[in-house]
Amino acid sequence: MWVIVLAVFALGFWLILRKHDHTAAPKSGRGAGGGPVTITTATAQKGDIGVYIDAIGTVTPVYTASITSQVNGTVVAVHYKEGQVVHKGDPLIDIDDRTYVATLVQAQGTLQRDQNVLAQAEMDAQRYRDAWARNAIPKQTLDDQEKLVLQDQGTVKLDQGLVQFDQVEVEYCHITAPFTGKVGLRLVDPGNVVQSSGTTTLAVITQLQPITVIFTIPEDSLGQVQPRLRQNAKLAVDAYDRGGQKKIGTGMLLTLDNQIDTTTGTVKARASFDNKDAALFPNEFVNVRLLVDTLKDATLIPTSTIQHNGQTAFVYVIQDSVAHMRTVKPGVTDGGTAQVTGINPGDVLANSSFDKLQDNSKVVVSNKPAPAPASSATGSNAP
């Protein structure tokens, strides 16, 4: 029995000593007490980075025309094809104009008659002036004739107005494109009767080149945008697809709206795009990035090198195969690149194995370093 008891005590003592040895041994590869930590690195560089405001917007044509009839009649011809790009002045629709042409001819005949009546009155007035100069007629006769001339002149002007009105009516029968744009689906066919007082749309034309995008920016961003507009700066605007991955086009900011929407705390802005490839389509939803400013000669590092401890941001600067913790202040970011203060261009930073790194840890740099940030970055939001 005593042999068994002593054996149990010996086994327990041996297990306690073994556990103590494992606890006291430093963890392999963690910090200066163990082996060096294998890391990848990135180098801080000097470059330019843009300050952007991200927003959502809607593609809005500069001109959109829903054409309706201004005369009564029957459609005799439809000249456009669905989806066709028409130019200003191209014929679109013809309406039967025979009655309007007949009315125009009548007005022209009345004008011609009254013009001759006026000419005769003017000749009589000249004869009366000559006769009055010889004291052959009383002054009253001459005055009466001169007033008749004025009356005939008024009649002629009235006739001219009627002729011009009838000419416009005839022109309304031949509808042309008011500007260059794309025609939508056909809405009327030959034989349809249209009314000047009706609401039937004959054609819809939308201008595609150039085109605009209307988007909203927070009212807090006005302090960044307005000073630049007062300086007549040309602020670039990039439009991306719904997923925000593919750039559709690049344009310029035109103007801001004249008031803030109190319900959302935003203000509308309009940007113009050439849209030469017709990539922007009317009423399309787009993601917008407005370039407000560009920071020159900033210190740029990959955002993956920045670590956070509460409200404090820091990086590990590698010097002589030792990692030194350095506090930094991040600023503008652009995807995977950040502008920081607190380190210098050329500093080598740890870019991996952060769970093993401590201040003054010994490190070994891997043969596959992480890519360094681009020397010139575009796009980001200020924090």
Secondary structure per residue as TSV (DSSP state, phi and psi in degrees):
chain	resnum	aa	ss	phi	psi
A	1	M	-	360.0	-43.9
A	2	W	H	-63.9	-35.4
A	3	V	H	-62.4	-41.1
A	4	I	H	-67.6	-42.8
A	5	V	H	-62.0	-45.1
A	6	L	H	-63.1	-35.8
A	7	A	H	-66.5	-38.9
A	8	V	H	-65.6	-43.8
A	9	F	H	-63.2	-38.7
A	10	A	H	-65.7	-41.8
A	11	L	H	-63.5	-43.2
A	12	G	H	-63.7	-41.0
A	13	F	H	-62.9	-38.5
A	14	W	H	-66.9	-40.2
A	15	L	H	-65.0	-39.3
A	16	I	H	-64.6	-42.8
A	17	L	H	-63.6	-38.4
A	18	R	H	-67.4	-41.5
A	19	K	H	-64.2	-38.0
A	20	H	H	-64.4	-38.7
A	21	D	H	-65.5	-40.6
A	22	H	H	-67.5	-36.4
A	23	T	H	-70.5	-38.0
A	24	A	H	-74.5	-23.9
A	25	A	S	-71.0	135.3
A	26	P	-	-68.5	148.8
A	27	K	-	-68.3	134.3
A	28	S	T	-66.0	129.6
A	29	G	T	79.3	9.3
A	30	R	S	-114.5	110.4
A	31	G	T	76.2	-173.0
A	32	A	T	-73.6	-21.0
A	33	G	T	-75.3	-21.5
A	34	G	S	-111.1	-156.3
A	35	G	S	-74.0	166.3
A	36	P	-	-66.1	152.2
A	37	V	E	-94.3	130.4
A	38	T	E	-84.0	126.3
A	39	I	E	-135.9	164.8
A	40	T	-	-108.1	157.8
A	41	T	E	-129.2	164.6
A	42	A	E	-141.2	151.2
A	43	T	E	-108.8	131.0
A	44	A	-	-69.3	136.7
A	45	Q	E	-129.3	164.0
A	46	K	E	-100.1	134.1
A	47	G	E	-169.9	-173.0
A	48	D	E	-106.6	145.0
A	49	I	E	-142.3	139.5
A	50	G	E	-90.3	146.9
A	51	V	E	-100.1	116.8
A	52	Y	E	-116.8	153.5
A	53	I	E	-114.2	121.1
A	54	D	E	-89.8	140.1
A	55	A	E	-153.2	172.2
A	56	I	E	-116.6	146.3
A	57	G	E	-147.2	177.7
A	58	T	E	-129.3	133.0
A	59	V	E	-70.2	123.9
A	60	T	E	-128.5	121.6
A	61	P	E	-65.2	151.6
A	62	V	S	-67.6	-43.9
A	63	Y	-	-127.6	135.8
A	64	T	E	-138.5	124.0
A	65	A	E	-120.4	123.7
A	66	S	E	-103.0	103.9
A	67	I	E	-85.7	128.6
A	68	T	E	-122.6	165.5
A	69	S	-	-78.8	141.1
A	70	Q	S	-108.4	4.5
A	71	V	S	-136.9	164.3
A	72	N	-	-94.0	138.2
A	73	G	E	165.5	-174.1
A	74	T	E	-106.4	134.4
A	75	V	E	-69.9	124.2
A	76	V	E	-106.5	-19.2
A	77	A	E	-158.8	141.2
A	78	V	E	-120.3	113.4
A	79	H	-	-91.1	-21.5
A	80	Y	-	-90.5	158.7
A	81	K	-	-108.6	152.2
A	82	E	T	-60.9	130.2
A	83	G	T	78.8	6.5
A	84	Q	-	-75.5	144.0
A	85	V	E	-90.7	116.1
A	86	V	E	-108.1	155.2
A	87	H	-	-106.8	160.1
A	88	K	T	-57.0	127.9
A	89	G	T	94.4	-9.1
A	90	D	-	-68.1	140.4
A	91	P	E	-68.4	138.9
A	92	L	E	-114.2	-56.3
A	93	I	E	-142.2	140.7
A	94	D	E	-115.2	134.3
A	95	I	E	-113.3	144.5
A	96	D	-	-54.2	119.2
A	97	D	-	-111.2	12.7
A	98	R	H	-63.6	-42.4
A	99	T	H	-66.7	-36.4
A	100	Y	H	-73.2	-33.2
A	101	V	H	-66.5	-40.7
A	102	A	H	-62.7	-43.0
A	103	T	H	-63.5	-37.1
A	104	L	H	-63.7	-42.1
A	105	V	H	-61.6	-41.7
A	106	Q	H	-61.1	-43.6
A	107	A	H	-65.5	-37.5
A	108	Q	H	-66.4	-37.3
A	109	G	H	-65.5	-43.6
A	110	T	H	-61.0	-41.2
A	111	L	H	-62.0	-44.7
A	112	Q	H	-61.8	-41.4
A	113	R	H	-62.9	-47.9
A	114	D	H	-68.5	-29.9
A	115	Q	H	-64.6	-38.0
A	116	N	H	-70.8	-37.0
A	117	V	H	-61.6	-40.9
A	118	L	H	-63.6	-42.9
A	119	A	H	-61.6	-40.3
A	120	Q	H	-65.1	-41.1
A	121	A	H	-64.3	-37.7
A	122	E	H	-66.8	-37.5
A	123	M	H	-64.6	-42.7
A	124	D	H	-63.5	-38.4
A	125	A	H	-63.5	-37.7
A	126	Q	H	-67.5	-38.5
A	127	R	H	-62.8	-41.3
A	128	Y	H	-65.8	-33.3
A	129	R	H	-65.9	-42.5
A	130	D	H	-64.6	-41.1
A	131	A	H	-67.1	-40.1
A	132	W	H	-66.2	-31.8
A	133	A	H	-65.0	-25.3
A	134	R	T	-98.2	8.4
A	135	N	T	62.6	31.6
A	136	A	-	-88.1	-22.6
A	137	I	S	-133.9	158.8
A	138	P	-	-74.3	157.6
A	139	K	H	-62.4	-31.0
A	140	Q	H	-61.1	-38.4
A	141	T	H	-62.9	-43.2
A	142	L	H	-64.0	-42.7
A	143	D	H	-62.9	-41.0
A	144	D	H	-61.5	-41.7
A	145	Q	H	-66.6	-38.5
A	146	E	H	-65.1	-36.0
A	147	K	H	-68.9	-33.9
A	148	L	H	-63.1	-36.8
A	149	V	H	-61.8	-43.3
A	150	L	H	-63.8	-38.8
A	151	Q	H	-63.5	-42.2
A	152	D	H	-67.4	-33.9
A	153	Q	H	-63.6	-40.5
A	154	G	H	-63.0	-39.3
A	155	T	H	-63.2	-39.7
A	156	V	H	-65.3	-41.5
A	157	K	H	-63.0	-39.1
A	158	L	H	-62.0	-42.6
A	159	D	H	-64.4	-38.5
A	160	Q	H	-63.7	-39.5
A	161	G	H	-63.2	-40.9
A	162	L	H	-64.5	-38.7
A	163	V	H	-64.2	-45.1
A	164	Q	H	-63.3	-39.3
A	165	F	H	-61.9	-44.7
A	166	D	H	-67.2	-32.4
A	167	Q	H	-65.0	-40.0
A	168	V	H	-64.1	-39.9
A	169	E	H	-61.3	-39.7
A	170	V	H	-66.0	-40.2
A	171	E	H	-64.4	-35.5
A	172	Y	H	-62.0	-21.9
A	173	C	T	-75.1	-14.0
A	174	H	E	-122.4	92.7
A	175	I	E	-82.5	129.8
A	176	T	E	-120.7	165.4
A	177	A	-	-70.3	127.7
A	178	P	S	-76.1	-19.8
A	179	F	S	-160.4	170.0
A	180	T	S	-77.4	128.0
A	181	G	E	-174.1	-174.1
A	182	K	E	-103.7	133.2
A	183	V	E	-87.9	141.7
A	184	G	-	-81.9	-157.6
A	185	L	S	-67.8	150.2
A	186	R	-	-69.4	133.4
A	187	L	-	-111.5	-18.3
A	188	V	-	-135.0	160.3
A	189	D	-	-127.4	160.3
A	190	P	T	-57.0	135.6
A	191	G	T	103.3	-18.4
A	192	N	-	-68.9	140.0
A	193	V	E	-95.8	130.2
A	194	V	E	-118.5	154.3
A	195	Q	-	-123.5	145.7
A	196	S	T	-68.5	-27.1
A	197	S	T	-93.9	0.7
A	198	G	-	-83.3	172.0
A	199	T	-	-113.1	13.8
A	200	T	-	-70.1	124.0
A	201	T	E	-84.9	127.4
A	202	L	E	-87.1	-34.4
A	203	A	E	-164.2	152.1
A	204	V	E	-123.2	125.1
A	205	I	E	-118.4	134.3
A	206	T	E	-126.6	129.0
A	207	Q	-	-78.4	130.3
A	208	L	-	-107.0	-23.7
A	209	Q	S	-135.4	112.2
A	210	P	S	-77.7	173.0
A	211	I	E	-137.9	161.9
A	212	T	E	-122.6	162.9
A	213	V	E	-125.8	125.9
A	214	I	E	-101.9	126.8
A	215	F	E	-140.5	169.4
A	216	T	E	-117.3	144.3
A	217	I	E	-125.6	151.5
A	218	P	E	-64.1	148.1
A	219	E	G	-63.4	-25.1
A	220	D	G	-67.2	-18.0
A	221	S	G	-89.9	-3.6
A	222	L	H	-61.3	-33.9
A	223	G	H	-64.2	-21.6
A	224	Q	H	-87.4	-36.3
A	225	V	H	-86.9	-46.2
A	226	Q	H	-59.3	-45.0
A	227	P	H	-58.7	-35.6
A	228	R	H	-68.1	-37.8
A	229	L	H	-67.8	-38.0
A	230	R	H	-65.1	-25.4
A	231	Q	T	-84.7	5.8
A	232	N	T	59.6	31.1
A	233	A	-	-74.9	143.3
A	234	K	-	-92.7	102.8
A	235	L	-	-89.5	122.9
A	236	A	E	-77.5	144.6
A	237	V	E	-129.6	125.1
A	238	D	E	-104.6	135.8
A	239	A	E	-109.6	128.4
A	240	Y	E	-116.2	162.5
A	241	D	-	-70.4	-179.6
A	242	R	T	-58.1	-35.8
A	243	G	T	-79.4	-9.0
A	244	G	S	73.1	18.0
A	245	Q	-	-104.2	-41.1
A	246	K	S	-102.8	125.9
A	247	K	E	-77.1	127.3
A	248	I	E	-92.1	-38.9
A	249	G	E	-170.6	166.5
A	250	T	E	-126.5	130.4
A	251	G	E	-134.3	-162.8
A	252	M	E	-128.1	143.4
A	253	L	E	-69.6	128.3
A	254	L	E	-90.0	-55.5
A	255	T	E	-165.8	169.5
A	256	L	E	-107.6	157.0
A	257	D	-	-67.3	167.9
A	258	N	S	-94.0	7.4
A	259	Q	S	-158.3	158.1
A	260	I	-	-95.0	137.9
A	261	D	B	-76.1	111.1
A	262	T	T	-69.5	-20.6
A	263	T	T	-76.6	-28.1
A	264	T	T	-117.0	-13.7
A	265	G	T	69.1	30.8
A	266	T	E	-127.6	164.2
A	267	V	E	-128.4	141.8
A	268	K	E	-80.2	147.9
A	269	A	E	-135.7	150.7
A	270	R	E	-123.9	130.6
A	271	A	E	-120.7	145.5
A	272	S	E	-105.9	138.8
A	273	F	E	-127.1	138.7
A	274	D	-	-63.3	-40.6
A	275	N	-	54.5	43.1
A	276	K	T	-64.9	-28.8
A	277	D	T	-92.8	5.4
A	278	A	-	56.3	31.7
A	279	A	-	-74.3	-30.5
A	280	L	S	-87.1	126.8
A	281	F	-	-113.8	139.2
A	282	P	T	-52.9	137.2
A	283	N	T	69.1	13.5
A	284	E	-	-76.0	140.9
A	285	F	E	-83.1	132.2
A	286	V	E	-137.6	155.8
A	287	N	E	-96.0	134.8
A	288	V	E	-118.6	140.4
A	289	R	E	-127.4	115.5
A	290	L	E	-99.5	119.6
A	291	L	E	-79.3	116.2
A	292	V	E	-94.0	-43.2
A	293	D	E	-157.0	168.2
A	294	T	E	-129.5	123.7
A	295	L	E	-84.3	124.1
A	296	K	E	-95.1	144.7
A	297	D	E	52.2	45.1
A	298	A	E	-88.9	157.7
A	299	T	E	-85.2	120.5
A	300	L	E	-116.7	134.8
A	301	I	E	-139.1	160.1
A	302	P	E	-67.1	140.2
A	303	T	G	-63.9	-22.4
A	304	S	G	-70.0	-15.7
A	305	T	G	-84.5	-11.4
A	306	I	-	-89.6	128.4
A	307	Q	E	-114.4	159.5
A	308	H	E	-128.8	139.5
A	309	N	E	-129.7	88.0
A	310	G	T	71.9	-121.0
A	311	Q	T	-91.6	-2.0
A	312	T	E	-98.7	133.8
A	313	A	E	-106.3	141.3
A	314	F	E	-149.6	163.8
A	315	V	E	-134.8	164.6
A	316	Y	E	-105.3	114.7
A	317	V	E	-92.6	128.0
A	318	I	E	-94.0	120.7
A	319	Q	E	-136.7	122.9
A	320	D	T	54.1	43.0
A	321	S	T	63.9	25.7
A	322	V	E	-128.3	135.3
A	323	A	E	-90.3	123.8
A	324	H	E	-114.1	125.5
A	325	M	E	-72.1	130.3
A	326	R	E	-132.1	125.2
A	327	T	E	-75.1	135.2
A	328	V	E	-129.9	166.0
A	329	K	E	-122.1	103.5
A	330	P	E	-68.8	147.7
A	331	G	E	-123.0	-115.5
A	332	V	E	-72.0	139.8
A	333	T	E	-120.6	150.9
A	334	D	E	-140.5	91.4
A	335	G	T	61.6	-108.6
A	336	G	T	-96.6	10.5
A	337	T	E	-121.8	141.0
A	338	A	E	-132.1	146.2
A	339	Q	E	-96.2	128.6
A	340	V	E	-133.4	162.0
A	341	T	E	-124.3	149.6
A	342	G	S	118.8	-13.4
A	343	I	S	-134.4	172.1
A	344	N	-	-114.8	151.6
A	345	P	T	-57.9	138.3
A	346	G	T	99.9	-15.8
A	347	D	-	-65.7	139.1
A	348	V	E	-95.3	128.2
A	349	L	E	-118.5	146.7
A	350	A	E	-70.7	140.9
A	351	N	-	-132.2	18.7
A	352	S	S	-166.4	174.3
A	353	S	-	57.5	37.2
A	354	F	T	-68.7	-23.9
A	355	D	T	-70.6	-16.2
A	356	K	T	-105.1	-13.8
A	357	L	-	-82.6	143.7
A	358	Q	-	-136.4	168.5
A	359	D	T	-61.4	132.7
A	360	N	T	69.9	20.3
A	361	S	E	-71.5	141.5
A	362	K	E	-78.3	139.9
A	363	V	E	-132.0	159.2
A	364	V	E	-126.7	126.1
A	365	V	E	-82.6	130.4
A	366	S	-	-69.1	159.4
A	367	N	S	-75.4	-7.7
A	368	K	S	-118.1	81.5
A	369	P	-	-69.7	151.9
A	370	A	-	-69.3	147.4
A	371	P	-	-62.5	140.3
A	372	A	-	-79.3	159.8
A	373	P	-	-68.5	153.4
A	374	A	-	-65.4	146.7
A	375	S	S	-72.0	-21.1
A	376	S	B	-133.9	114.7
A	377	A	-	-112.5	149.2
A	378	T	-	-130.5	132.0
A	379	G	-	100.1	124.9
A	380	S	-	171.4	173.0
A	381	N	-	-109.6	140.5
A	382	A	-	-72.1	144.1
A	383	P	-	-68.9	360.0
